[in-house]
């Protein structure tokens, strides 16, 4: 079957599912299962297409219909890059849908008719964005995606904060979209079409012929796409939108939606942009933006006490890593294709990994929220013994995001940082950025130790009667955690897919995947035949396991006594929750040191000065006075009608004299 | 065909008389049936005559017929006229349908007894007839006659409540649009003296100076009708009219007559001097931003929508001005905006009407949390907001996109400046509109909004149809506007 048929089936299933879930919205769980069923069914063709494309190259382009009045056509094509992100998005959407089935039962005021249908349409629009081969329709699907996600973020109708966050999200990202509209129009002017091929040629022509305009277009694209991806400062919508969204949606936001921004960046800068010196400059810009984002985002995350807000700041941070990888890759693209390929593959791999561990973390936070009603980590603690599955998968995901071997986060961060360091021999700036990235990993680890410590560890509080979440909520977390381990131990599969994605769009001939990242079980990086580094997770796992076992044996052999007592509070009785070490007390020196790192600006409606207001009010200074003047004039004139015949006669005589006078003077 | 087109004008006019004569309860359904029939006939005419131009002479004036070249009265159905005809009859029908439920004693904002039904439908149907007349006018003279007829109908409908405020507002609207009409008349005279003709392309034969004056005079007439700067003040006051009237006359149809006149003029193919076209565009931009500046201080929902209407009419005029400067795509985009804005803004007005009907309030600050009791209206309002502000894939996105794409055709800095300004305005108005939507429908329920129902069935049907139209309008509109300008 052709791609168009499969994709059509998939989108049709989603629309059908939206209608079905709209009809059944009264029964929350039934509605959720229906939505999950349709999401899964529609994901199957998507996976089939993506796997086929990654294995055997891009499929043919299909034009659904044309729009000659704008020289646009609704063309769809799936290449490697699309396929890579299709897999990420479909995985996250299906798992989030499964998670939501039970999760959405705990919103008493809001009907799920606002959630599942919109969620399925959101999934459909993501598919649309990824397969569109025409920029006009790319934008249409893009904004449809924003629109649907806006309604998902503002799901809680009566919560002012969620309305506010959603509004902020929509306005900021809409501004970004308008930037892209501007850029697309400039290219359209040159190309005469919105099709990707035409725009690619036009971009190259502009970069050559009118570099100022060309670079302006690149800037507009960068702003537009980086906003969606959550790069600071435009990514400021992210820490507000993530906490207020239902947790399944938070996972989709972080796992799928911001990745679409990354997809757009790669599409524009790897696919559209001509390979020349200005691309190198843009690589530096993207790398700097990424590093700034990972620095500020992660350090701000250290200060958070709201679990989901903390994770949102980490999304900003991890997106920073991805951008750093993209930036270093773009910088090397013109001259050193092997390093470029490594950087871009690292970035893509990290995008996939981030989707796994961040979705898992959001689902974990959602599980805690579901059972306790709390996002504030100060009021949580000791949940590990009640919710072992959630605690376990969250721990795996937290270790992954912090880049602890042998999890997947380590593998991808290692590739990115290694590439930076290698490039750093020639361009010291990247050395610096790589080192910053490496050290910020520590801050990530610290921040997640806080989460794990404050939420799951500590003395359990038996009075709260918290239970583990139902299997349908636990399963997605376990799957995602398993993926984190799998990609950590076997990074080859994902890296080959990333390589296929990069080579499908890059204009530069890149070395083969086997020449870059070989090694059967682990990973050995090489560039131009020279080995760069080796990563052997199995050996590491074995060594770590042996050491753990050894430590355990030594402890047992030493037979040191273990003493468990309550915290001594001068003899007074306190509940466990009051004597627990709260999340807000972690890392106080850091909080003081980086106090002003994330400034906030208050936005308000513009107030016009009174004189301007008056000037705009034409009625008050023009029409009303003129009307009154006319009225007064008419009154004055009516006074000449006095009703006395003699007066009228006098007027006639005066008039006649005047007429005769005029005639005598002018006519003669 | 000619007979059908003439019937499109005569039928609602007869219906107006019938509604007045029947009075009381029956006038309502007479009006619904008649306006429905007019819409079906109009759609049929457009469908059958698609792609072609139908022009026929119907009559002339004996005392003027000798001295004028070409027939005085007739019908003309071309793509541009079809667009206007479609908007006028489609939204006209929905307005009548909406009014059937809105003008009741159960209306919380403004109860209307059965005794007042007759005169309401008389005026509304007469307006429909004159609007169809404008859309089908083959020359400036006939257009002018129906143009003034709409002014009169508008005056009568704004003053429908006959209290102090609505009488003043009606008088103000009449005065200001009629002043515009005087400029139109002056343009007609210049044209007639110079060419002995009222045809749309007649000014082509005039010397350049006179052509410039004719265009400017027509522009002033259009500004007054479409409430553009400096005549923008009558439209917000005209919101004293019953809400269906505001939706139809002051968002979808009558104010569109002004921009339609300019589109006609530019589309007729006579060489518009570029500096006056440029002036028209600048004034439209000024209007857009001036109207935008008033968004933030409005508390009356309908007044906010009125300012938004003013801004969007500015969009159409920008399209027309760019068209006069040589960009056909922009002209098409502007004309498409007539349809797209018409349906989307009508959706919003009808939502405001439903809210007023149920709660009795139009004050933004008094409303809140309405989505709980009026979920359907909430959906319709958000669809309207997204439609008006041009979020893809809703209607106005496509027309704005065509407009912007057309702007890139122009040489020099005009295109980028226009694009930049339009995008900025789009963003700000979008932000404010979505804020208003959230404020009215979401959040905690205010005392005013402690009601328990969506509006009655005819109103809901209207909203539903318009919601669909807010998405589907380009599907109908784009094939039509593609035929404009060759």
Contacts between the chains, C-beta under 8 A, distances in Angstrom:
chain1	res1	chain2	res2	distance
A	67	B	478	7.3
A	68	B	482	7.2
A	69	B	329	7.3
A	69	B	332	6.6
A	69	B	402	6.7
A	69	B	478	5.6
A	69	B	481	7.2
A	69	B	482	5.0
A	70	B	329	7.7
A	70	B	401	6.6
A	70	B	402	6.3
A	70	B	405	5.8
A	136	B	401	7.2
A	139	B	392	6.2
A	140	B	392	4.1
A	140	B	393	5.0
A	140	B	397	7.5
A	142	B	392	8.0
A	143	B	391	5.7
A	143	B	392	4.5
A	143	B	393	7.8
A	143	B	397	7.8
A	144	B	392	6.6
A	144	B	393	6.2
A	147	B	386	6.8
A	147	B	391	5.9
A	154	B	438	7.5
A	154	B	442	7.2
A	157	B	369	7.7
A	157	B	371	5.8
A	157	B	372	7.1
A	157	B	442	5.2
A	157	B	443	7.7
A	158	B	369	6.6
A	158	B	372	8.0
A	158	B	442	7.1
A	158	B	443	6.1
A	158	B	444	5.7
A	158	B	445	7.8
A	160	B	443	5.6
A	160	B	444	7.8
A	163	B	438	4.7
A	163	B	442	5.2
A	163	B	443	6.4
A	166	B	438	7.9
A	167	B	431	7.5
A	167	B	434	5.9
A	167	B	435	6.2
A	167	B	438	6.2
A	170	B	434	6.2
A	171	B	427	7.2
A	171	B	430	7.2
A	171	B	431	4.5
A	171	B	434	7.3
A	174	B	391	7.3
A	174	B	427	6.2
A	174	B	430	6.0
A	174	B	431	7.8
A	175	B	427	5.3
A	178	B	423	4.5
A	178	B	426	6.4
A	178	B	427	5.7
A	181	B	401	7.6
A	181	B	404	7.1
A	181	B	423	6.6
A	182	B	419	6.1
A	182	B	420	7.2
A	182	B	423	6.1
A	185	B	404	5.7
A	185	B	405	6.3
A	185	B	407	8.0
A	185	B	408	5.4
A	185	B	419	6.2
A	186	B	408	7.3
A	188	B	405	6.3
A	188	B	408	6.7
A	189	B	408	4.0
A	189	B	409	7.7
A	189	B	415	7.8
A	605	B	296	4.6
A	605	B	432	7.5
A	606	B	293	8.0
A	606	B	296	6.4
A	607	B	296	8.0
A	608	B	293	6.2
A	608	B	296	8.0
A	612	B	293	7.9
A	613	B	297	7.9
A	616	B	290	5.9
A	616	B	293	6.2
A	616	B	294	7.2
A	617	B	233	7.8
A	618	B	229	7.8
A	618	B	230	5.5
A	618	B	232	7.2
A	618	B	233	5.5
A	619	B	233	4.6
A	622	B	230	7.5
A	623	B	176	7.8
A	623	B	233	6.4
